[in-house]
Amino acid sequence: MKINNISKIMVIGFSGSGKSTISKMISDILNVPVLYLDTVHWLPNWIENDAKTECKIVSNFLKDNDSWVIDGNYSHMSYNERLESADLIIFMNFNRFNCLFRAFKRLFENRGKTRESMADNCIEKVDFEFIKWILWDSRQISQTNNYKDALEKYGDKVIILRNQKEYNDFIDNFKV
């Protein structure tokens, strides 16, 4: 993949698929700012932010930066504007069991800590609600229609990564 004309990248996909990790890598490679939407949605101690404030933060980020990587789904946070503006949309379409494995791996790597892609004092956790989200709820038609619509409308700028090999190959080619 040639990165010459790519300056705005949107990373979407299932929880636990590696969106934040790949976003950080791309941000570092391109030397552009990254916005983790989890840091917008969550306030310290796992308190949800209000939707108006979230939209304002994302809109300001889009206005203030000519180049960026944005990590996350959150369809109420300028989703269509992000899709339209992005030069590249990466859809992390890992299977549910791989996502669950990766979520537990992330839990053990960040035990007792807050990762960079999360709001302050949101200690890494995997609870029943999150497991249910990874395995079932996030895979329901009501949730996946946003992905389907994005793929149909912006398919010419979408890359789908379905497994670790495709992920690794993408990163290796992106670095070149």
Secondary structure, 3 states (H helix, E strand, C coil): CCCCCCCEEEEEECCCCCHHHHHHHHHHHHCCCEEEHHHHHEEHHHEECCHHHHHHHHHHHHHHCCCEEEECCCCCCCHHHHHHHCCEEEEECCCHHHHHHHHHHHHHHCCCCCCCCCCCCCCCCCCHHHHHHHHCHHHCHHHHHHHHHHHHHHHHHEEEECCHHHHHHHHHHHHC
